[in-house]
Amino acid sequence: MKLYKQNIFGQALFLKRFLITLLGFISHRRYNSFNQLEIEGSEIIRSLPDRNVMFVSNHQTYFADVAAMLHVFNASLYGNENNLKNVVHYLRKPKLNIYFVAATETMKTGILPRIFAYAGAITVQRTWREKGKDVKRPVNPSDTDNIGKALNDGWVISFPQGTTKPYKPIRKGTGHIIKQYKPIVIPIVIDGFRRSFDKKGLFIKKKGILQSMVIKKPLEIDYENETVEEIVEKISYAIEQHPSFLSSFSQEALREAEKLNKKRDFWEY
């Protein structure tokens, strides 16, 4: 007989609750004090079922994006209307069956990432990149199974581009998972996090930045008849990461930024 309740991944729920509450109190001012998070669509959160919901979002930092979503989801479930007021109340009993997909190598880079991992990470091995280098490896079936387990148990936050770089293609694995498990898919568009925080999202880079999070209505998906490619295309438009959102000027600026990033990766690794 177990002395304490565990979730589907064998994590102690009392410890997970403690970590989410503690990290929530520590991070709250990042979104509701020296930086402000503008929220739209919190009423959608309250209308969702308790399980089999997948949130798909663009990605700007490793951890600040997820932390903000945990704040917004719990505040919305508490009854807040597009705000993060009354943090003491909405973090008193946080929703514990929220998970987020993260790269295995990212969650093993230090003590803080390991703590964040216990708060709800589903770690997956990237099939295309590792330690700043391009690789090519098959999908690990257990990674997909774990995402399926998490969907059957609750909500999953996914960043289907698999990178914090903007306007990168959506990974087809997300489309396969959606077709297989048929979750309700909620698109989220975030902005301002890249300007507010460092790449990892652990340190404040600049104060006084207006951050935004727009929660959109569920995607209409024909799980049986739509192809993976059609689902992927639909997601790229919904999270506003399709190349058509870029002007010709922005495309040129993005290419120059990628050249600089490649040089930086070379020196870092």
C-alpha positions in Angstrom: 0.0 0.0 0.0 1.4 3.4 -1.1 1.9 6.0 1.7 1.0 8.9 -0.7 -0.9 9.4 -4.0 1.1 9.3 -7.2 0.3 10.4 -10.8 0.6 8.2 -13.8 4.4 8.7 -14.0 4.9 7.7 -10.3 5.5 11.2 -9.1 4.3 12.1 -5.6 1.3 14.5 -5.9 2.0 16.3 -2.7 5.5 17.1 -3.9 4.3 18.2 -7.3 1.7 20.5 -5.7 4.4 22.0 -3.4 6.8 22.6 -6.4 4.1 24.2 -8.6 2.9 26.4 -5.7 6.4 27.4 -4.7 7.6 28.1 -8.3 4.3 30.0 -9.0 4.8 32.4 -6.1 8.5 33.0 -7.1 7.6 33.6 -10.8 4.4 35.6 -10.3 6.0 39.1 -10.4 7.5 38.2 -13.8 4.0 38.4 -15.3 2.1 40.7 -13.0 4.6 43.3 -11.7 7.8 44.5 -13.4 6.5 42.8 -16.6 2.8 42.6 -17.5 1.1 39.6 -19.2 -1.9 40.6 -21.3 -4.2 37.6 -21.5 -7.0 36.9 -24.0 -9.4 34.0 -24.1 -9.3 32.7 -20.5 -13.0 31.8 -20.7 -12.0 29.0 -23.1 -9.9 27.3 -20.4 -12.9 27.0 -18.1 -15.0 25.3 -20.8 -12.6 22.4 -21.4 -12.9 18.9 -20.1 -10.5 17.6 -17.5 -8.7 15.2 -19.9 -7.5 14.7 -23.5 -6.7 18.4 -24.2 -3.6 19.4 -26.1 -2.4 23.0 -26.1 -0.2 23.9 -29.1 1.9 27.1 -29.0 4.8 28.9 -30.5 7.8 28.9 -28.3 10.1 31.7 -27.2 12.0 30.5 -24.1 12.6 27.1 -22.5 10.7 27.7 -19.2 9.1 31.1 -18.9 6.4 30.2 -21.5 5.3 27.1 -19.6 5.4 28.9 -16.3 3.1 31.6 -17.7 0.7 29.0 -19.0 0.5 27.3 -15.6 -0.3 30.6 -14.1 -3.0 31.5 -16.7 -4.6 28.0 -16.6 -4.9 27.9 -12.8 -6.0 31.5 -12.5 -8.7 30.9 -15.2 -10.0 27.8 -13.5 -10.1 29.7 -10.2 -12.4 32.2 -12.0 -10.1 35.0 -13.0 -11.1 36.9 -16.2 -7.9 37.4 -18.2 -5.8 38.3 -15.2 -3.4 36.8 -12.6 -4.8 38.4 -9.5 -5.2 36.5 -6.2 -2.2 34.3 -6.7 -2.5 33.0 -3.2 -5.9 31.6 -3.9 -5.5 30.1 -7.4 -2.2 28.4 -6.5 -3.6 26.9 -3.3 -5.0 23.9 -5.1 -3.4 24.0 -8.6 -4.5 21.6 -11.3 -2.0 18.7 -11.1 -2.7 16.8 -14.3 -1.1 19.4 -16.6 2.0 18.2 -18.4 4.3 19.8 -20.9 6.5 18.3 -23.6 10.2 19.1 -23.3 13.5 17.9 -24.8 15.3 15.4 -22.6 18.6 17.3 -23.0 17.0 20.5 -21.9 15.6 19.1 -18.7 19.0 17.7 -17.6 21.0 20.9 -17.8 21.0 21.7 -14.1 19.1 21.5 -10.8 16.4 24.0 -11.8 15.4 22.2 -15.0 15.3 19.0 -13.0 12.9 20.6 -10.5 10.8 22.0 -13.4 10.7 18.5 -14.9 9.1 17.1 -11.7 6.4 19.8 -12.0 5.1 18.1 -15.1 7.6 17.5 -17.9 7.1 14.7 -20.5 10.7 14.4 -21.7 11.2 13.4 -25.3 14.4 12.7 -27.3 14.7 15.0 -30.3 15.0 13.1 -33.6 16.6 16.0 -35.5 18.9 17.9 -33.2 21.1 17.2 -30.1 23.6 19.5 -28.4 23.4 22.1 -31.1 24.1 19.5 -33.9 21.8 18.1 -36.5 21.1 14.4 -36.0 18.8 11.9 -37.6 17.2 9.2 -35.4 13.9 7.3 -35.3 11.1 8.4 -33.0 11.3 6.6 -29.7 7.9 4.9 -29.3 7.9 5.3 -25.5 8.0 9.1 -26.0 4.7 9.0 -28.0 3.2 6.5 -25.4 4.0 8.9 -22.6 2.3 11.8 -24.3 -0.7 9.5 -24.9 -0.7 8.6 -21.2 -0.6 12.3 -20.2 -3.5 13.1 -22.6 -5.6 10.3 -21.1 -4.9 11.7 -17.6 -5.2 15.4 -18.3 -3.9 18.4 -20.3 -0.7 18.5 -22.4 1.2 21.6 -23.4 3.2 21.1 -26.7 5.5 23.4 -28.6 5.2 21.6 -32.0 8.0 23.5 -33.7 10.5 21.9 -31.2 12.6 25.1 -31.1 12.4 28.7 -29.8 13.4 30.0 -33.2 10.3 31.6 -34.9 8.6 30.5 -38.1 10.2 27.0 -38.1 8.1 24.1 -39.5 5.7 22.2 -37.3 7.0 18.7 -36.6 4.9 16.0 -38.1 5.0 14.0 -34.9 2.4 16.4 -33.4 0.1 15.6 -36.3 0.5 11.8 -35.8 -0.2 12.2 -32.0 -3.4 14.2 -32.7 -4.7 11.7 -35.2 -4.0 8.8 -32.9 -5.3 10.2 -29.6 -7.9 12.7 -31.0 -7.5 15.4 -28.3 -9.2 18.7 -28.2 -6.5 21.0 -29.7 -6.3 24.6 -28.3 -3.9 27.0 -30.1 -2.0 29.6 -28.1 0.0 32.5 -29.4 2.5 34.1 -27.1 4.7 37.2 -27.6 7.1 39.4 -25.5 8.8 36.5 -23.7 11.9 36.6 -26.0 12.3 40.3 -25.1 11.6 39.8 -21.4 13.8 36.8 -20.6 17.0 35.0 -21.6 16.8 32.0 -23.9 16.2 29.6 -21.0 13.6 31.9 -19.5 15.2 31.8 -16.1 16.6 35.3 -15.9 15.0 38.7 -16.5 16.6 40.3 -19.6 14.5 43.5 -19.6 11.8 44.9 -17.4 8.7 46.8 -18.5 7.9 44.5 -21.4 4.3 43.8 -22.4 3.9 40.1 -22.8 0.8 38.6 -24.4 -1.0 35.3 -24.5 -3.9 34.7 -26.8 -5.9 31.5 -26.2 -7.9 30.5 -29.3 -11.0 28.4 -29.8 -10.4 24.6 -30.4 -9.3 23.7 -33.9 -11.9 21.9 -36.0 -10.2 18.7 -37.0 -11.5 15.7 -38.9 -9.4 13.1 -37.1 -10.4 10.3 -39.5 -10.1 12.0 -42.9 -7.6 14.9 -42.6 -4.0 13.9 -43.3 -1.1 14.6 -40.9 0.1 17.3 -43.3 -3.3 19.0 -43.3 -3.3 19.0 -39.5 0.2 20.4 -39.3 -0.7 23.1 -41.8 -3.7 24.0 -39.7 -1.6 24.3 -36.6 1.0 26.5 -38.3 -1.7 29.0 -39.2 -3.4 28.8 -35.8 -0.3 29.6 -33.8 0.7 32.2 -36.4 4.0 30.5 -37.4 3.2 29.9 -41.1 5.7 31.5 -43.5 2.8 33.6 -45.0 2.8 35.6 -41.7 6.3 37.0 -42.6 6.7 40.0 -44.8 9.6 40.0 -47.3 11.5 42.4 -45.0 11.0 40.1 -42.0 12.1 37.0 -44.0 15.4 38.7 -44.8 15.9 39.8 -41.2 15.2 36.2 -40.0 17.7 34.8 -42.4 20.4 37.1 -41.1 19.5 36.2 -37.5 19.8 32.5 -38.3 23.3 33.1 -39.7 24.3 34.8 -36.4 22.7 31.9 -34.4 24.7 29.3 -36.4 27.9 31.2 -35.6 27.0 31.4 -31.9 26.2 27.6 -31.9 29.6 26.9 -33.4 31.4 28.8 -30.6 29.2 27.4 -27.9 29.7 23.8 -28.9 
